[in-house]
Amino acid sequence: MKNRLEELRKQRGVTQEELAEILEVSRQTIGSLENGRYSPSIILAFKIARFFKMRIEEIFIYEEDPK
Amino acid sequence: MKPWVDKKLIPIMPALGCCLIGVSFLMSQLKVNPSACDFLAGIGCAWVGMGVVGILIKRMRPAYAKQREINKRDERNMQISEKSGSIAFLVSSFSFSVLAFVFLVLDYELACVLALCAMAVHIASFFIALFCYRRKL
């Protein structure tokens, strides 16, 4: 799953540490999310969407595995 | 999901540790196996230490304590712990069976039975947890 987290965070001038503090997760989680190594839970996805005042599907882009 | 060592447990840990030390002292007075007394006293001291350090960190470095709390509840950290735990379960199951086999070869019957009992408890706890979570989730 791809996401626009890094782009949106930088647009708003927020650091990883600040975003992590707001979302109550570790900074490493934000780093992993941005790298696409980790997919968030639905609760964290909602928290992120609420923070950026956007819909989840505008931030996270689901891609099906090629068969 | 809450972490195992909840923040509510930290303040009562020194008290629990003192209780264990007291029990070990009583057991030593009653001439119970000295190794068992030492074992209980050791666990008691460790709990007292953990509790006191936990309380001191909370009082003296609140920002660090908050970060520790966030790290404990962080979903990625919890997922990593769960995955590591499942691998550790497989490794320990294998270790128990190897241990039981080695004891059998060495003709240590009691140790072999104990290793098999530990393995049974280990696997039974897995299935009990599985059953509970299937009902809960």
N, CA and C atoms of all chains as a GROMACS GRO file, in nm:
protein
  612
    1MET      N    1   0.085  -0.120   0.000
    1MET     CA    2   0.000   0.000   0.000
    1MET      C    3   0.088   0.125   0.000
    2LYS      N    4   0.063   0.212  -0.097
    2LYS     CA    5   0.138   0.337  -0.103
    2LYS      C    6   0.067   0.442  -0.020
    3ASN      N    7   0.141   0.546   0.018
    3ASN     CA    8   0.075   0.656   0.089
    3ASN      C    9   0.144   0.789   0.061
    4ARG      N   10   0.073   0.896   0.089
    4ARG     CA   11   0.125   1.031   0.064
    4ARG      C   12   0.162   1.100   0.195
    5LEU      N   13   0.194   1.020   0.294
    5LEU     CA   14   0.217   1.075   0.428
    5LEU      C   15   0.335   1.172   0.431
    6GLU      N   16   0.446   1.133   0.372
    6GLU     CA   17   0.567   1.218   0.375
    6GLU      C   18   0.539   1.351   0.304
    7GLU      N   19   0.476   1.340   0.188
    7GLU     CA   20   0.444   1.460   0.108
    7GLU      C   21   0.353   1.555   0.188
    8LEU      N   22   0.249   1.500   0.248
    8LEU     CA   23   0.153   1.583   0.321
    8LEU      C   24   0.216   1.643   0.448
    9ARG      N   25   0.299   1.561   0.514
    9ARG     CA   26   0.365   1.609   0.636
    9ARG      C   27   0.458   1.726   0.602
   10LYS      N   28   0.535   1.711   0.494
   10LYS     CA   29   0.628   1.817   0.455
   10LYS      C   30   0.554   1.942   0.409
   11GLN      N   31   0.441   1.922   0.341
   11GLN     CA   32   0.359   2.036   0.298
   11GLN      C   33   0.317   2.122   0.418
   12ARG      N   34   0.285   2.054   0.526
   12ARG     CA   35   0.238   2.124   0.646
   12ARG      C   36   0.351   2.166   0.740
   13GLY      N   37   0.473   2.132   0.702
   13GLY     CA   38   0.589   2.172   0.782
   13GLY      C   39   0.595   2.106   0.919
   14VAL      N   40   0.552   1.981   0.924
   14VAL     CA   41   0.551   1.907   1.051
   14VAL      C   42   0.665   1.806   1.048
   15THR      N   43   0.738   1.794   1.159
   15THR     CA   44   0.846   1.695   1.164
   15THR      C   45   0.787   1.557   1.201
   16GLN      N   46   0.869   1.454   1.179
   16GLN     CA   47   0.824   1.318   1.215
   16GLN      C   48   0.796   1.308   1.364
   17GLU      N   49   0.882   1.375   1.444
   17GLU     CA   50   0.867   1.370   1.589
   17GLU      C   51   0.735   1.434   1.632
   18GLU      N   52   0.704   1.548   1.571
   18GLU     CA   53   0.581   1.619   1.607
   18GLU      C   54   0.458   1.537   1.568
   19LEU      N   55   0.462   1.481   1.447
   19LEU     CA   56   0.348   1.400   1.402
   19LEU      C   57   0.331   1.276   1.491
   20ALA      N   58   0.445   1.217   1.528
   20ALA     CA   59   0.441   1.099   1.616
   20ALA      C   60   0.378   1.135   1.750
   21GLU      N   61   0.413   1.250   1.803
   21GLU     CA   62   0.359   1.294   1.933
   21GLU      C   63   0.208   1.319   1.923
   22ILE      N   64   0.167   1.382   1.812
   22ILE     CA   65   0.024   1.410   1.794
   22ILE      C   66  -0.056   1.280   1.782
   23LEU      N   67  -0.002   1.186   1.705
   23LEU     CA   68  -0.074   1.060   1.680
   23LEU      C   69  -0.052   0.956   1.791
   24GLU      N   70   0.034   0.991   1.886
   24GLU     CA   71   0.066   0.902   1.999
   24GLU      C   72   0.123   0.768   1.951
   25VAL      N   73   0.218   0.778   1.859
   25VAL     CA   74   0.293   0.659   1.815
   25VAL      C   75   0.441   0.695   1.822
   26SER      N   76   0.527   0.596   1.795
   26SER     CA   77   0.670   0.626   1.799
   26SER      C   78   0.714   0.690   1.666
   27ARG      N   79   0.826   0.761   1.670
   27ARG     CA   80   0.878   0.825   1.549
   27ARG      C   81   0.912   0.719   1.444
   28GLN      N   82   0.959   0.603   1.490
   28GLN     CA   83   0.993   0.494   1.398
   28GLN      C   84   0.870   0.447   1.318
   29THR      N   85   0.753   0.451   1.383
   29THR     CA   86   0.630   0.410   1.313
   29THR      C   87   0.602   0.506   1.197
   30ILE      N   88   0.621   0.635   1.223
   30ILE     CA   89   0.598   0.735   1.117
   30ILE      C   90   0.698   0.710   1.002
   31GLY      N   91   0.825   0.684   1.039
   31GLY     CA   92   0.928   0.655   0.937
   31GLY      C   93   0.892   0.533   0.854
   32SER      N   94   0.847   0.427   0.922
   32SER     CA   95   0.810   0.303   0.851
   32SER      C   96   0.689   0.323   0.762
   33LEU      N   97   0.594   0.403   0.811
   33LEU     CA   98   0.474   0.432   0.730
   33LEU      C   99   0.514   0.507   0.603
   34GLU      N  100   0.602   0.605   0.620
   34GLU     CA  101   0.644   0.686   0.505
   34GLU      C  102   0.722   0.603   0.403
   35ASN      N  103   0.801   0.510   0.452
   35ASN     CA  104   0.877   0.423   0.361
   35ASN      C  105   0.791   0.314   0.297
   36GLY      N  106   0.670   0.298   0.347
   36GLY     CA  107   0.581   0.194   0.294
   36GLY      C  108   0.612   0.056   0.348
   37ARG      N  109   0.696   0.050   0.452
   37ARG     CA  110   0.731  -0.081   0.510
   37ARG      C  111   0.621  -0.131   0.602
   38TYR      N  112   0.542  -0.038   0.655
   38TYR     CA  113   0.439  -0.075   0.752
   38TYR      C  114   0.304  -0.018   0.711
   39SER      N  115   0.200  -0.103   0.719
   39SER     CA  116   0.064  -0.056   0.690
   39SER      C  117  -0.006  -0.031   0.822
   40PRO      N  118  -0.069   0.085   0.837
   40PRO     CA  119  -0.128   0.118   0.969
   40PRO      C  120  -0.258   0.043   0.995
   41SER      N  121  -0.296   0.040   1.122
   41SER     CA  122  -0.427  -0.015   1.158
   41SER      C  123  -0.532   0.085   1.112
   42ILE      N  124  -0.656   0.043   1.110
   42ILE     CA  125  -0.763   0.132   1.065
   42ILE      C  126  -0.775   0.252   1.160
   43ILE      N  127  -0.748   0.229   1.289
   43ILE     CA  128  -0.759   0.339   1.387
   43ILE      C  129  -0.652   0.445   1.358
   44LEU      N  130  -0.528   0.398   1.334
   44LEU     CA  131  -0.421   0.493   1.305
   44LEU      C  132  -0.447   0.564   1.173
   45ALA      N  133  -0.500   0.491   1.074
   45ALA     CA  134  -0.532   0.553   0.945
   45ALA      C  135  -0.636   0.664   0.964
   46PHE      N  136  -0.735   0.639   1.049
   46PHE     CA  137  -0.837   0.742   1.077
   46PHE      C  138  -0.775   0.862   1.148
   47LYS      N  139  -0.684   0.834   1.243
   47LYS     CA  140  -0.619   0.944   1.316
   47LYS      C  141  -0.540   1.032   1.219
   48ILE      N  142  -0.467   0.965   1.127
   48ILE     CA  143  -0.386   1.039   1.029
   48ILE      C  144  -0.477   1.122   0.939
   49ALA      N  145  -0.584   1.059   0.890
   49ALA     CA  146  -0.678   1.129   0.801
   49ALA      C  147  -0.741   1.249   0.872
   50ARG      N  148  -0.775   1.229   0.999
   50ARG     CA  149  -0.834   1.338   1.077
   50ARG      C  150  -0.735   1.452   1.096
   51PHE      N  151  -0.609   1.415   1.120
   51PHE     CA  152  -0.506   1.519   1.140
   51PHE      C  153  -0.490   1.604   1.014
   52PHE      N  154  -0.486   1.537   0.898
   52PHE     CA  155  -0.466   1.610   0.772
   52PHE      C  156  -0.597   1.664   0.713
   53LYS      N  157  -0.708   1.638   0.783
   53LYS     CA  158  -0.842   1.680   0.738
   53LYS      C  159  -0.870   1.631   0.596
   54MET      N  160  -0.842   1.504   0.574
   54MET     CA  161  -0.863   1.442   0.443
   54MET      C  162  -0.930   1.307   0.463
   55ARG      N  163  -0.969   1.245   0.351
   55ARG     CA  164  -1.026   1.111   0.360
   55ARG      C  165  -0.912   1.009   0.356
   56ILE      N  166  -0.935   0.892   0.413
   56ILE     CA  167  -0.829   0.789   0.419
   56ILE      C  168  -0.777   0.756   0.280
   57GLU      N  169  -0.870   0.739   0.184
   57GLU     CA  170  -0.827   0.698   0.049
   57GLU      C  171  -0.751   0.808  -0.025
   58GLU      N  172  -0.755   0.930   0.029
   58GLU     CA  173  -0.674   1.037  -0.032
   58GLU      C  174  -0.529   1.030   0.016
   59ILE      N  175  -0.509   0.962   0.128
   59ILE     CA  176  -0.374   0.949   0.185
   59ILE      C  177  -0.313   0.813   0.153
   60PHE      N  178  -0.394   0.710   0.170
   60PHE     CA  179  -0.344   0.573   0.148
   60PHE      C  180  -0.400   0.518   0.016
   61ILE      N  181  -0.311   0.469  -0.067
   61ILE     CA  182  -0.353   0.418  -0.198
   61ILE      C  183  -0.334   0.266  -0.199
   62TYR      N  184  -0.447   0.196  -0.206
   62TYR     CA  185  -0.441   0.050  -0.205
   62TYR      C  186  -0.410  -0.003  -0.344
   63GLU      N  187  -0.311  -0.090  -0.351
   63GLU     CA  188  -0.276  -0.152  -0.479
   63GLU      C  189  -0.282  -0.303  -0.464
   64GLU      N  190  -0.356  -0.368  -0.554
   64GLU     CA  191  -0.364  -0.514  -0.548
   64GLU      C  192  -0.236  -0.575  -0.601
   65ASP      N  193  -0.198  -0.689  -0.543
   65ASP     CA  194  -0.078  -0.759  -0.590
   65ASP      C  195  -0.100  -0.809  -0.732
   66PRO      N  196  -0.002  -0.790  -0.824
   66PRO     CA  197  -0.018  -0.844  -0.959
   66PRO      C  198  -0.013  -0.997  -0.956
   67LYS      N  199  -0.108  -1.060  -1.024
   67LYS     CA  200  -0.115  -1.209  -1.021
   67LYS      C  201  -0.026  -1.269  -1.128
   68MET      N  202  -0.515  -0.299   2.254
   68MET     CA  203  -0.462  -0.404   2.343
   68MET      C  204  -0.361  -0.343   2.442
   69LYS      N  205  -0.374  -0.376   2.569
   69LYS     CA  206  -0.285  -0.318   2.669
   69LYS      C  207  -0.158  -0.402   2.683
   70PRO      N  208  -0.043  -0.334   2.708
   70PRO     CA  209   0.079  -0.412   2.730
   70PRO      C  210   0.070  -0.490   2.861
   71TRP      N  211   0.151  -0.594   2.872
   71TRP     CA  212   0.144  -0.681   2.990
   71TRP      C  213   0.172  -0.606   3.119
   72VAL      N  214   0.284  -0.531   3.122
   72VAL     CA  215   0.316  -0.457   3.245
   72VAL      C  216   0.250  -0.320   3.233
   73ASP      N  217   0.128  -0.312   3.285
   73ASP     CA  218   0.054  -0.188   3.277
   73ASP      C  219   0.113  -0.087   3.375
   74LYS      N  220   0.090   0.044   3.347
   74LYS     CA  221   0.148   0.146   3.435
   74LYS      C  222   0.091   0.139   3.576
   75LYS      N  223  -0.029   0.077   3.591
   75LYS     CA  224  -0.088   0.064   3.724
   75LYS      C  225  -0.010  -0.037   3.809
   76LEU      N  226   0.062  -0.127   3.742
   76LEU     CA  227   0.134  -0.233   3.814
   76LEU      C  228   0.264  -0.181   3.876
   77ILE      N  229   0.324  -0.080   3.812
   77ILE     CA  230   0.454  -0.029   3.857
   77ILE      C  231   0.451   0.019   4.003
   78PRO      N  232   0.351   0.102   4.044
   78PRO     CA  233   0.354   0.150   4.184
   78PRO      C  234   0.340   0.040   4.289
   79ILE      N  235   0.273  -0.074   4.254
   79ILE     CA  236   0.256  -0.178   4.356
   79ILE      C  237   0.368  -0.283   4.352
   80MET      N  238   0.458  -0.270   4.253
   80MET     CA  239   0.565  -0.369   4.242
   80MET      C  240   0.658  -0.372   4.363
   81PRO      N  241   0.700  -0.254   4.417
   81PRO     CA  242   0.786  -0.261   4.536
   81PRO      C  243   0.718  -0.333   4.652
   82ALA      N  244   0.587  -0.308   4.668
   82ALA     CA  245   0.512  -0.373   4.777
   82ALA      C  246   0.508  -0.524   4.756
   83LEU      N  247   0.482  -0.565   4.630
   83LEU     CA  248   0.479  -0.709   4.599
   83LEU      C  249   0.616  -0.772   4.624
   84GLY      N  250   0.721  -0.698   4.584
   84GLY     CA  251   0.858  -0.745   4.604
   84GLY      C  252   0.889  -0.763   4.752
   85CYS      N  253   0.846  -0.664   4.833
   85CYS     CA  254   0.870  -0.673   4.979
   85CYS      C  255   0.796  -0.794   5.036
   86CYS      N  256   0.673  -0.818   4.985
   86CYS     CA  257   0.596  -0.934   5.032
   86CYS      C  258   0.672  -1.064   5.002
   87LEU      N  259   0.726  -1.072   4.880
   87LEU     CA  260   0.801  -1.192   4.842
   87LEU      C  261   0.925  -1.210   4.931
   88ILE      N  262   0.994  -1.098   4.958
   88ILE     CA  263   1.112  -1.106   5.045
   88ILE      C  264   1.070  -1.154   5.185
   89GLY      N  265   0.956  -1.101   5.232
   89GLY     CA  266   0.904  -1.144   5.362
   89GLY      C  267   0.871  -1.292   5.364
   90VAL      N  268   0.807  -1.339   5.257
   90VAL     CA  269   0.772  -1.482   5.246
   90VAL      C  270   0.899  -1.567   5.246
   91SER      N  271   0.999  -1.520   5.172
   91SER     CA  272   1.124  -1.598   5.166
   91SER      C  273   1.192  -1.602   5.304
   92PHE      N  274   1.181  -1.490   5.378
   92PHE     CA  275   1.238  -1.486   5.514
   92PHE      C  276   1.164  -1.585   5.605
   93LEU      N  277   1.031  -1.584   5.594
   93LEU     CA  278   0.950  -1.677   5.675
   93LEU      C  279   0.984  -1.823   5.641
   94MET      N  280   0.998  -1.848   5.510
   94MET     CA  281   1.031  -1.985   5.466
   94MET      C  282   1.167  -2.028   5.520
   95SER      N  283   1.262  -1.934   5.523
   95SER     CA  284   1.395  -1.970   5.574
   95SER      C  285   1.389  -1.999   5.724
   96GLN      N  286   1.298  -1.927   5.796
   96GLN     CA  287   1.280  -1.954   5.939
   96GLN      C  288   1.218  -2.092   5.962
   97LEU      N  289   1.133  -2.133   5.865
   97LEU     CA  290   1.066  -2.264   5.877
   97LEU      C  291   1.152  -2.376   5.819
   98LYS      N  292   1.277  -2.343   5.787
   98LYS     CA  293   1.375  -2.440   5.736
   98LYS      C  294   1.330  -2.508   5.605
   99VAL      N  295   1.265  -2.429   5.520
   99VAL     CA  296   1.229  -2.480   5.387
   99VAL      C  297   1.356  -2.477   5.302
  100ASN      N  298   1.356  -2.549   5.192
  100ASN     CA  299   1.471  -2.557   5.102
  100ASN      C  300   1.535  -2.418   5.081
  101PRO      N  301   1.662  -2.400   5.118
  101PRO     CA  302   1.725  -2.267   5.109
  101PRO      C  303   1.730  -2.212   4.966
  102SER      N  304   1.741  -2.299   4.868
  102SER     CA  305   1.744  -2.252   4.727
  102SER      C  306   1.612  -2.185   4.690
  103ALA      N  307   1.501  -2.244   4.738
  103ALA     CA  308   1.369  -2.186   4.709
  103ALA      C  309   1.357  -2.049   4.774
  104CYS      N  310   1.408  -2.036   4.899
  104CYS     CA  311   1.405  -1.907   4.970
  104CYS      C  312   1.486  -1.803   4.892
  105ASP      N  313   1.606  -1.844   4.849
  105ASP     CA  314   1.692  -1.752   4.773
  105ASP      C  315   1.626  -1.709   4.643
  106PHE      N  316   1.560  -1.805   4.578
  106PHE     CA  317   1.492  -1.777   4.452
  106PHE      C  318   1.384  -1.670   4.471
  107LEU      N  319   1.301  -1.691   4.576
  107LEU     CA  320   1.193  -1.596   4.602
  107LEU      C  321   1.248  -1.459   4.640
  108ALA      N  322   1.355  -1.460   4.723
  108ALA     CA  323   1.416  -1.332   4.764
  108ALA      C  324   1.472  -1.259   4.643
  109GLY      N  325   1.532  -1.334   4.550
  109GLY     CA  326   1.587  -1.274   4.428
  109GLY      C  327   1.479  -1.208   4.344
  110ILE      N  328   1.367  -1.280   4.326
  110ILE     CA  329   1.255  -1.222   4.249
  110ILE      C  330   1.200  -1.099   4.320
  111GLY      N  331   1.188  -1.109   4.453
  111GLY     CA  332   1.137  -0.995   4.532
  111GLY      C  333   1.225  -0.872   4.515
  112CYS      N  334   1.357  -0.892   4.524
  112CYS     CA  335   1.451  -0.779   4.508
  112CYS      C  336   1.439  -0.719   4.368
  113ALA      N  337   1.425  -0.806   4.267
  113ALA     CA  338   1.413  -0.757   4.128
  113ALA      C  339   1.287  -0.672   4.114
  114TRP      N  340   1.177  -0.717   4.173
  114TRP     CA  341   1.050  -0.641   4.164
  114TRP      C  342   1.063  -0.507   4.235
  115VAL      N  343   1.127  -0.509   4.353
  115VAL     CA  344   1.146  -0.383   4.427
  115VAL      C  345   1.226  -0.287   4.339
  116GLY      N  346   1.335  -0.338   4.281
  116GLY     CA  347   1.421  -0.254   4.195
  116GLY      C  348   1.345  -0.199   4.077
  117MET      N  349   1.270  -0.288   4.008
  117MET     CA  350   1.193  -0.244   3.890
  117MET      C  351   1.090  -0.138   3.927
  118GLY      N  352   1.021  -0.162   4.037
  118GLY     CA  353   0.917  -0.068   4.082
  118GLY      C  354   0.975   0.067   4.118
  119VAL      N  355   1.086   0.066   4.196
  119VAL     CA  356   1.148   0.191   4.241
  119VAL      C  357   1.202   0.269   4.120
  120VAL      N  358   1.268   0.199   4.029
  120VAL     CA  359   1.321   0.267   3.908
  120VAL      C  360   1.205   0.324   3.826
  121GLY      N  361   1.096   0.248   3.812
  121GLY     CA  362   0.979   0.294   3.738
  121GLY      C  363   0.921   0.421   3.799
  122ILE      N  364   0.909   0.422   3.934
  122ILE     CA  365   0.853   0.539   4.003
  122ILE      C  366   0.946   0.660   3.988
  123LEU      N  367   1.078   0.635   4.004
  123LEU     CA  368   1.176   0.745   3.992
  123LEU      C  369   1.174   0.806   3.852
  124ILE      N  370   1.167   0.720   3.750
  124ILE     CA  371   1.163   0.772   3.611
  124ILE      C  372   1.038   0.858   3.591
  125LYS      N  373   0.926   0.809   3.644
  125LYS     CA  374   0.799   0.882   3.627
  125LYS      C  375   0.806   1.019   3.695
  126ARG      N  376   0.869   1.024   3.814
  126ARG     CA  377   0.875   1.150   3.889
  126ARG      C  378   0.980   1.245   3.832
  127MET      N  379   1.100   1.190   3.801
  127MET     CA  380   1.213   1.277   3.766
  127MET      C  381   1.222   1.309   3.618
  128ARG      N  382   1.175   1.217   3.533
  128ARG     CA  383   1.184   1.241   3.388
  128ARG      C  384   1.048   1.210   3.323
  129PRO      N  385   0.949   1.298   3.345
  129PRO     CA  386   0.814   1.271   3.293
  129PRO      C  387   0.807   1.258   3.141
  130ALA      N  388   0.891   1.337   3.068
  130ALA     CA  389   0.888   1.331   2.921
  130ALA      C  390   0.936   1.194   2.874
  131TYR      N  391   1.042   1.145   2.938
  131TYR     CA  392   1.095   1.013   2.902
  131TYR      C  393   0.994   0.903   2.936
  132ALA      N  394   0.928   0.920   3.053
  132ALA     CA  395   0.826   0.822   3.095
  132ALA      C  396   0.711   0.819   2.995
  133LYS      N  397   0.672   0.938   2.945
  133LYS     CA  398   0.562   0.946   2.848
  133LYS      C  399   0.602   0.877   2.717
  134GLN      N  400   0.728   0.902   2.675
  134GLN     CA  401   0.777   0.839   2.552
  134GLN      C  402   0.780   0.687   2.565
  135ARG      N  403   0.821   0.641   2.685
  135ARG     CA  404   0.823   0.496   2.710
  135ARG      C  405   0.683   0.437   2.701
  136GLU      N  406   0.587   0.513   2.754
  136GLU     CA  407   0.447   0.469   2.752
  136GLU      C  408   0.397   0.461   2.607
  137ILE      N  409   0.433   0.564   2.528
  137ILE     CA  410   0.392   0.566   2.386
  137ILE      C  411   0.456   0.447   2.314
  138ASN      N  412   0.585   0.424   2.339
  138ASN     CA  413   0.654   0.312   2.274
  138ASN      C  414   0.591   0.178   2.310
  139LYS      N  415   0.544   0.167   2.437
  139LYS     CA  416   0.482   0.043   2.482
  139LYS      C  417   0.351   0.018   2.410
  140ARG      N  418   0.275   0.126   2.386
  140ARG     CA  419   0.143   0.112   2.324
  140ARG      C  420   0.147   0.130   2.173
  141ASP      N  421   0.264   0.158   2.119
  141ASP     CA  422   0.277   0.180   1.975
  141ASP      C  423   0.239   0.053   1.898
  142GLU      N  424   0.149   0.068   1.800
  142GLU     CA  425   0.096  -0.051   1.731
  142GLU      C  426   0.203  -0.127   1.652
  143ARG      N  427   0.301  -0.053   1.596
  143ARG     CA  428   0.407  -0.122   1.521
  143ARG      C  429   0.494  -0.204   1.616
  144ASN      N  430   0.528  -0.145   1.731
  144ASN     CA  431   0.608  -0.217   1.830
  144ASN      C  432   0.534  -0.341   1.879
  145MET      N  433   0.401  -0.326   1.896
  145MET     CA  434   0.322  -0.440   1.944
  145MET      C  435   0.317  -0.550   1.838
  146GLN      N  436   0.307  -0.509   1.711
  146GLN     CA  437   0.306  -0.609   1.602
  146GLN      C  438   0.440  -0.681   1.594
  147ILE      N  439   0.550  -0.604   1.612
  147ILE     CA  440   0.684  -0.665   1.611
  147ILE      C  441   0.695  -0.766   1.726
  148SER      N  442   0.646  -0.726   1.845
  148SER     CA  443   0.652  -0.816   1.962
  148SER      C  444   0.573  -0.944   1.936
  149GLU      N  445   0.454  -0.927   1.876
  149GLU     CA  446   0.370  -1.044   1.849
  149GLU      C  447   0.439  -1.140   1.752
  150LYS      N  448   0.500  -1.084   1.646
  150LYS     CA  449   0.567  -1.169   1.548
  150LYS      C  450   0.689  -1.236   1.610
  151SER      N  451   0.766  -1.160   1.691
  151SER     CA  452   0.882  -1.218   1.759
  151SER      C  453   0.837  -1.328   1.854
  152GLY      N  454   0.724  -1.302   1.924
  152GLY     CA  455   0.671  -1.400   2.018
  152GLY      C  456   0.632  -1.529   1.949
  153SER      N  457   0.574  -1.519   1.830
  153SER     CA  458   0.532  -1.642   1.759
  153SER      C  459   0.655  -1.723   1.717
  154ILE      N  460   0.763  -1.654   1.679
  154ILE     CA  461   0.886  -1.726   1.643
  154ILE      C  462   0.947  -1.788   1.769
  155ALA      N  463   0.947  -1.710   1.879
  155ALA     CA  464   1.001  -1.761   2.006
  155ALA      C  465   0.923  -1.884   2.052
  156PHE      N  466   0.790  -1.885   2.026
  156PHE     CA  467   0.707  -2.000   2.064
  156PHE      C  468   0.753  -2.126   1.991
  157LEU      N  469   0.777  -2.112   1.860
  157LEU     CA  470   0.822  -2.227   1.781
  157LEU      C  471   0.958  -2.277   1.830
  158VAL      N  472   1.049  -2.180   1.854
  158VAL     CA  473   1.185  -2.216   1.898
  158VAL      C  474   1.181  -2.285   2.034
  159SER      N  475   1.100  -2.230   2.127
  159SER     CA  476   1.096  -2.291   2.260
  159SER      C  477   1.028  -2.427   2.257
  160SER      N  478   0.926  -2.445   2.170
  160SER     CA  479   0.862  -2.577   2.157
  160SER      C  480   0.966  -2.679   2.109
  161PHE      N  481   1.044  -2.640   2.010
  161PHE     CA  482   1.148  -2.728   1.957
  161PHE      C  483   1.253  -2.757   2.066
  162SER      N  484   1.291  -2.652   2.141
  162SER     CA  485   1.393  -2.668   2.247
  162SER      C  486   1.346  -2.766   2.354
  163PHE      N  487   1.216  -2.753   2.392
  163PHE     CA  488   1.161  -2.844   2.494
  163PHE      C  489   1.168  -2.989   2.446
  164SER      N  490   1.132  -3.012   2.319
  164SER     CA  491   1.132  -3.150   2.269
  164SER      C  492   1.275  -3.204   2.262
  165VAL      N  493   1.371  -3.119   2.220
  165VAL     CA  494   1.512  -3.162   2.216
  165VAL      C  495   1.561  -3.194   2.358
  166LEU      N  496   1.523  -3.106   2.452
  166LEU     CA  497   1.562  -3.125   2.592
  166LEU      C  498   1.508  -3.258   2.646
  167ALA      N  499   1.380  -3.285   2.617
  167ALA     CA  500   1.317  -3.410   2.663
  167ALA      C  501   1.391  -3.530   2.603
  168PHE      N  502   1.426  -3.522   2.476
  168PHE     CA  503   1.496  -3.631   2.409
  168PHE      C  504   1.636  -3.651   2.469
  169VAL      N  505   1.706  -3.540   2.496
  169VAL     CA  506   1.842  -3.549   2.554
  169VAL      C  507   1.836  -3.613   2.693
  170PHE      N  508   1.737  -3.569   2.773
  170PHE     CA  509   1.723  -3.627   2.907
  170PHE      C  510   1.692  -3.776   2.899
  171LEU      N  511   1.612  -3.814   2.798
  171LEU     CA  512   1.577  -3.954   2.779
  171LEU      C  513   1.702  -4.036   2.744
  172VAL      N  514   1.784  -3.981   2.656
  172VAL     CA  515   1.908  -4.050   2.615
  172VAL      C  516   2.002  -4.062   2.735
  173LEU      N  517   2.007  -3.956   2.817
  173LEU     CA  518   2.097  -3.957   2.934
  173LEU      C  519   2.039  -4.038   3.052
  174ASP      N  520   1.918  -4.089   3.032
  174ASP     CA  521   1.849  -4.170   3.133
  174ASP      C  522   1.807  -4.092   3.257
  175TYR      N  523   1.782  -3.960   3.241
  175TYR     CA  524   1.729  -3.878   3.350
  175TYR      C  525   1.577  -3.875   3.337
  176GLU      N  526   1.512  -3.978   3.397
  176GLU     CA  527   1.368  -3.992   3.376
  176GLU      C  528   1.287  -3.874   3.429
  177LEU      N  529   1.319  -3.833   3.553
  177LEU     CA  530   1.242  -3.724   3.616
  177LEU      C  531   1.256  -3.595   3.534
  178ALA      N  532   1.380  -3.564   3.495
  178ALA     CA  533   1.403  -3.442   3.416
  178ALA      C  534   1.329  -3.450   3.283
  179CYS      N  535   1.326  -3.569   3.223
  179CYS     CA  536   1.255  -3.588   3.096
  179CYS      C  537   1.106  -3.564   3.113
  180VAL      N  538   1.049  -3.620   3.222
  180VAL     CA  539   0.906  -3.601   3.248
  180VAL      C  540   0.876  -3.453   3.272
  181LEU      N  541   0.965  -3.387   3.348
  181LEU     CA  542   0.945  -3.244   3.376
  181LEU      C  543   0.950  -3.162   3.247
  182ALA      N  544   1.046  -3.195   3.159
  182ALA     CA  545   1.057  -3.122   3.031
  182ALA      C  546   0.932  -3.144   2.947
  183LEU      N  547   0.879  -3.268   2.949
  183LEU     CA  548   0.756  -3.297   2.872
  183LEU      C  549   0.636  -3.224   2.932
  184CYS      N  550   0.633  -3.216   3.067
  184CYS     CA  551   0.523  -3.143   3.134
  184CYS      C  552   0.529  -2.995   3.096
  185ALA      N  553   0.651  -2.940   3.099
  185ALA     CA  554   0.667  -2.798   3.063
  185ALA      C  555   0.622  -2.775   2.920
  186MET      N  556   0.656  -2.870   2.832
  186MET     CA  557   0.616  -2.859   2.691
  186MET      C  558   0.463  -2.865   2.678
  187ALA      N  559   0.402  -2.954   2.758
  187ALA     CA  560   0.256  -2.968   2.755
  187ALA      C  561   0.189  -2.838   2.801
  188VAL      N  562   0.242  -2.780   2.909
  188VAL     CA  563   0.187  -2.653   2.961
  188VAL      C  564   0.202  -2.543   2.856
  189HIS      N  565   0.319  -2.542   2.794
  189HIS     CA  566   0.352  -2.444   2.691
  189HIS      C  567   0.252  -2.450   2.575
  190ILE      N  568   0.227  -2.572   2.527
  190ILE     CA  569   0.136  -2.589   2.412
  190ILE      C  570  -0.009  -2.567   2.456
  191ALA      N  571  -0.042  -2.615   2.578
  191ALA     CA  572  -0.180  -2.597   2.627
  191ALA      C  573  -0.212  -2.448   2.641
  192SER      N  574  -0.113  -2.370   2.689
  192SER     CA  575  -0.137  -2.225   2.705
  192SER      C  576  -0.164  -2.161   2.570
  193PHE      N  577  -0.096  -2.211   2.467
  193PHE     CA  578  -0.119  -2.159   2.331
  193PHE      C  579  -0.263  -2.185   2.288
  194PHE      N  580  -0.311  -2.310   2.309
  194PHE     CA  581  -0.445  -2.342   2.264
  194PHE      C  582  -0.553  -2.272   2.348
  195ILE      N  583  -0.525  -2.254   2.478
  195ILE     CA  584  -0.622  -2.180   2.562
  195ILE      C  585  -0.633  -2.036   2.513
  196ALA      N  586  -0.515  -1.975   2.488
  196ALA     CA  587  -0.515  -1.836   2.439
  196ALA      C  588  -0.586  -1.827   2.304
  197LEU      N  589  -0.561  -1.927   2.218
  197LEU     CA  590  -0.624  -1.931   2.085
  197LEU      C  591  -0.777  -1.938   2.098
  198PHE      N  592  -0.822  -2.027   2.189
  198PHE     CA  593  -0.965  -2.044   2.211
  198PHE      C  594  -1.028  -1.914   2.263
  199CYS      N  595  -0.960  -1.850   2.361
  199CYS     CA  596  -1.012  -1.726   2.420
  199CYS      C  597  -1.020  -1.616   2.315
  200TYR      N  598  -0.915  -1.601   2.236
  200TYR     CA  599  -0.914  -1.494   2.136
  200TYR      C  600  -1.014  -1.520   2.024
  201ARG      N  601  -1.039  -1.649   1.991
  201ARG     CA  602  -1.139  -1.680   1.888
  201ARG      C  603  -1.278  -1.638   1.934
  202ARG      N  604  -1.302  -1.652   2.065
  202ARG     CA  605  -1.432  -1.612   2.119
  202ARG      C  606  -1.442  -1.461   2.130
  203LYS      N  607  -1.326  -1.400   2.164
  203LYS     CA  608  -1.325  -1.255   2.192
  203LYS      C  609  -1.327  -1.173   2.064
  204LEU      N  610  -1.250  -1.217   1.962
  204LEU     CA  611  -1.236  -1.134   1.842
  204LEU      C  612  -1.330  -1.181   1.730
   0.00000   0.00000   0.00000
